[in-house]
C-alpha cells in the first residue's frame, strides 16, 4: 500500500514506482511523475534534506543535471522510499500533470543517424542510383549538430515551415509540401563538463531518456542537404517529452545491438552493451501506423558520445543527444512517413478512411514507448505530441 491514490501508479503501468520521471510544472517547479499525477519537490525540502532540496528547488532541472550520478542516484532512492510509504511526508501533494514546460535548458543538440534500416531506406528513396548505405556508416556513428533554440516541449504546435524546394527552371520557395516526422529517442546529458569520453564513462554523463520527434521538411531537405547536410529542413522544430525518465530505470531493458560487419576502432568498442529494448508506437490522428523497435539501432548512445567527444568536443549538462530515426526491417516498423509512404508513392490509410503520404495542416502525431522493468513491470517514456499549424504568411 502507498499513500499515492492513483490507479496508474502500479508496476504494470508505465509510470508506476519503477519509473519516477522528472519534469517541471509552470509556476510549481520540479516535480516527479507518479501515474497520472505529479508530486512537486520544492515543498519536500524537509523530507529530502538541504543538499537534495537545493538541487530540485529551481524552476528547471538544470541544477540537478549539473550535480552528477551520485546525487541522481541518491535522490531517486529517496523518492523511491517516499512513494512506497503508507503516509505522505510533510509537504507532499498530488497535482495534475497540466502545465508541464520544457524541463531543462538545452545546451547543444546533436542528431545521429544510427538505424541501418532507416539509413538504407532513405538512401534508396533519395539516391536510387547510388549505394543505399554510405561506406562510412558501419565504421562511425554519423551525426550532425542541430539547432538547440527550436527544441520544444511536447504539446507545442508545429508551424509548417518555409524554404526552397526543387523547381524548374529555378527552385521554388514556399511552405513545405512534404512535412514529416522522425520517431527518435533522446538522451539528456549531465554531470561535470567532460571530453574524450570512453564508452565505459559515457553512461555516467546521461541523466535520463526522452522521446523525441525531429520534424522534417523532406522537399526542403532534398534540395539543400548536399553536400553539407540538413539545415532549414530540420531546424524549425524538434519536440521532446515533458518528463525525463532516469537512465537507471532502464537497467533491465539493456540489450546487445545488432552486430556491425567490420571491426571498430577501440574508442567505439563497448565493454558492456547499451542497446535498449524500447517498444515505440506512432499514432497519426489517433491511428497507430508504425511500431519502430529501438533494439534494432546499430549504434548506442555511449558510442555516440564517445565519437562526439573524441576530437576534444565537450559534453555538458543540458546537451541533448538524439538517436536518429528508429526503424525496423518491416514496413510497419518504419520511423518516418517518408519511409512509410516510400517517398509519397504508397499512401498510408488511417482509421477514419483518409489516406496520407505526408502531414496535412491539423494533423496530430503522438509517440509513446515502454521498456521492460524488474519483475515484469513496465518502464514508461512520456509521450511526445504535436499538431501541425498552417504556414504563417509567405
SVG drawing of the C-alpha trace seen along z (x, -y; Angstrom):
<svg xmlns="http://www.w3.org/2000/svg" viewBox="-14 -37 55 48">
<polyline fill="none" stroke="black" stroke-width="0.4" points="0.0,0.0 1.1,-3.6 -0.3,-7.0 -0.4,-7.8 -4.1,-7.3 -3.7,-6.9 -4.7,-3.7 -2.0,-4.3 0.7,-4.1 1.4,-0.4 4.2,1.8 2.2,2.9 1.5,-0.6 4.2,-2.7 4.5,-5.4 4.5,-3.3 7.1,-3.3 9.7,-1.7 9.8,-4.8 9.6,-8.1 10.4,-10.5 11.2,-14.2 9.6,-17.2 8.8,-20.9 5.4,-22.4 4.8,-26.0 4.6,-28.0 5.3,-24.9 8.8,-23.9 10.5,-20.5 8.2,-17.5 8.3,-13.7 5.6,-11.9 3.5,-9.2 1.0,-7.6 -1.2,-10.3 -0.3,-12.9 2.9,-14.6 4.4,-15.4 6.1,-18.8 9.5,-18.6 10.0,-22.1 7.6,-21.6 9.5,-18.4 12.7,-20.3 12.3,-19.0 12.0,-15.4 14.8,-15.5 17.3,-17.4 19.1,-20.6 21.5,-19.3 19.0,-17.4 16.4,-20.1 18.8,-22.6 19.0,-20.5 15.3,-20.5 14.4,-23.9 14.8,-25.8 12.3,-26.4 14.3,-24.0 16.2,-20.7 19.5,-22.5 20.9,-22.3 20.1,-18.6 21.6,-17.9 24.9,-19.6 25.0,-17.5 26.1,-14.2 25.4,-10.5 25.9,-10.1 23.3,-12.8 20.9,-11.5 21.1,-8.0 20.6,-9.4 17.6,-11.4 16.0,-8.6 16.4,-6.3 14.9,-8.9 11.9,-9.4 11.5,-5.6 11.2,-5.5 8.7,-8.4 6.3,-6.9 6.4,-3.5 5.4,-5.0 1.9,-4.4 1.6,-8.0 2.5,-11.1 5.5,-13.0 5.0,-16.6 4.5,-18.8 3.7,-16.0 0.7,-16.5 -0.6,-15.1 -1.2,-17.6 -2.3,-17.3 0.2,-16.9 -1.1,-20.1 1.3,-22.9 4.4,-20.9 7.1,-23.0 10.5,-22.3 12.2,-20.9 15.8,-22.0 18.0,-24.5 19.1,-22.7 22.8,-23.3 23.9,-21.6 21.7,-19.4 23.2,-16.6 21.1,-14.3 22.6,-10.9 21.7,-8.5 22.0,-5.2 19.3,-2.9 20.7,-0.9 17.1,-0.2 16.3,-3.9 19.6,-4.8 19.2,-2.2 15.5,-3.2 16.4,-6.9 19.3,-6.1 17.1,-4.1 14.5,-6.9 16.8,-9.9 19.6,-8.4 18.2,-5.4 21.1,-5.3 23.8,-5.1 24.6,-2.7 21.9,-2.9 24.4,-3.0 27.4,-5.3 30.7,-3.5 31.5,-5.2 28.1,-4.2 29.3,-0.9 32.5,-2.5 31.3,-5.5 28.0,-7.0 27.1,-9.6 25.5,-12.7 25.1,-16.5 24.8,-19.4 21.2,-20.7 19.6,-23.8 19.0,-23.8 16.9,-27.0 14.0,-25.3 13.7,-22.3 10.2,-22.5 8.2,-20.6 5.5,-18.0 2.2,-19.6 3.7,-22.6 2.1,-23.1 4.4,-23.0 4.0,-25.7 4.5,-24.5 8.0,-25.8 9.1,-27.7 12.1,-27.0 13.4,-26.4 12.3,-23.3 13.3,-21.7 11.7,-23.5 12.1,-24.1 13.8,-26.1 14.6,-27.6 14.0,-26.4 10.6,-27.3 10.1,-29.0 7.2,-28.5 5.7,-26.2 6.9,-22.6 4.6,-20.1 6.3,-17.1 6.1,-17.6 7.3,-14.5 8.2,-13.1 11.2,-11.2 10.5,-9.0 13.6,-9.1 14.9,-8.6 16.7,-11.5 19.4,-11.3 19.7,-14.2 23.3,-14.8 24.5,-16.0 27.4,-15.8 30.7,-17.7 31.8,-19.0 33.8,-16.3 35.6,-15.5 37.0,-12.4 34.6,-10.1 35.2,-6.4 32.1,-4.2 32.5,-2.9 32.3,-6.5 29.7,-7.9 26.7,-6.5 27.8,-8.4 27.1,-11.6 23.5,-10.7 20.8,-11.8 17.8,-10.3 15.8,-9.5 13.0,-11.2 11.0,-10.5 11.9,-12.9 10.2,-13.9 12.6,-15.6 10.0,-17.2 11.4,-17.2 10.5,-19.1 11.5,-16.5 11.2,-18.6 13.3,-21.4 15.8,-18.7 16.1,-17.1 17.1,-20.3 19.5,-21.7 21.2,-18.7 24.0,-18.1 26.9,-18.5 26.7,-19.7 23.6,-18.0 20.2,-19.2 19.6,-22.8 16.2,-24.5 14.5,-21.2 15.2,-20.1 15.9,-23.2 12.3,-24.6 11.1,-22.3 12.3,-19.3 9.8,-18.1 10.7,-16.2 8.8,-14.6 7.9,-16.8 9.1,-14.1 12.6,-12.7 12.9,-9.0 16.1,-8.4 18.6,-6.2 18.7,-4.0 15.1,-2.9 16.3,-1.0 18.7,1.5 16.6,4.5 16.0,3.1 19.6,3.3 20.3,5.4 23.2,6.0 22.7,4.0 22.8,5.7 26.4,6.5 28.3,4.4 30.1,6.1 33.6,4.8 35.9,4.3 35.6,1.0 38.3,-1.4 38.9,-0.8 37.3,-4.0 33.9,-2.8 34.1,0.7 31.7,1.2 32.7,3.3 29.0,3.5 26.4,3.1 24.0,0.2 21.3,1.0 17.8,0.6 14.7,2.7 12.2,-0.1 8.9,0.5 7.6,-2.6 4.2,-3.4 3.5,-6.2 -0.1,-7.5 -1.2,-9.6 -4.6,-11.3 -5.3,-8.5 -4.3,-5.6 -1.2,-3.6 0.6,-3.5 4.0,-2.1 5.9,-0.5 9.6,-1.1 11.8,1.2 14.7,-0.7 16.6,2.6 17.4,2.5 19.6,-0.6 23.1,0.3 24.9,-2.5 24.3,-3.1 24.3,-6.4 27.6,-5.5 29.2,-5.1 27.6,-8.3 29.0,-10.2 32.4,-8.6 32.5,-9.6 31.1,-13.1 33.9,-13.9 36.9,-12.0 38.1,-15.1 38.1,-17.2 34.5,-18.5 32.8,-18.8 29.8,-17.1 27.9,-19.5 24.9,-19.4 21.8,-20.0 23.3,-18.5 20.6,-16.6 21.7,-13.6 19.1,-12.2 19.3,-8.6 18.3,-9.3 15.1,-7.9 14.2,-4.5 13.2,-2.0 13.0,1.8 13.1,4.2 9.4,4.4 7.1,1.9 5.1,1.3 8.3,0.6 9.5,-2.5 10.0,-5.6 9.3,-8.3 6.4,-8.9 9.0,-9.3 9.7,-5.6 6.2,-4.5 4.8,-6.0 8.0,-5.2 8.7,-8.8 4.9,-9.5 4.2,-6.7 2.4,-4.4 -0.3,-6.3 -0.9,-5.3 -4.6,-4.5 -5.8,-5.9 -8.7,-4.6 -11.1,-7.4 -10.6,-6.2 -8.4,-9.1 -5.1,-8.3 -2.0,-10.3 1.5,-10.4 2.8,-13.4 1.4,-15.6 -1.5,-18.0 -2.5,-21.0 -4.4,-20.0 -2.8,-16.5 -1.6,-15.3 1.2,-12.9 1.7,-11.1 4.6,-8.9 4.7,-6.7 7.1,-4.0 7.7,-1.5 10.6,0.8 10.7,3.9 11.4,3.3 12.1,5.5 9.7,8.3 7.7,7.9 7.0,4.2 6.8,1.6 9.0,-1.5 7.4,-4.4 8.7,-7.2 6.4,-10.2 4.6,-10.9 5.7,-13.4 2.8,-15.1 2.5,-17.8 -0.2,-19.2 0.5,-20.9 -0.5,-24.6 -0.7,-26.2 2.3,-28.2 2.3,-31.8 2.3,-34.1 4.6,-34.0"/>
</svg>
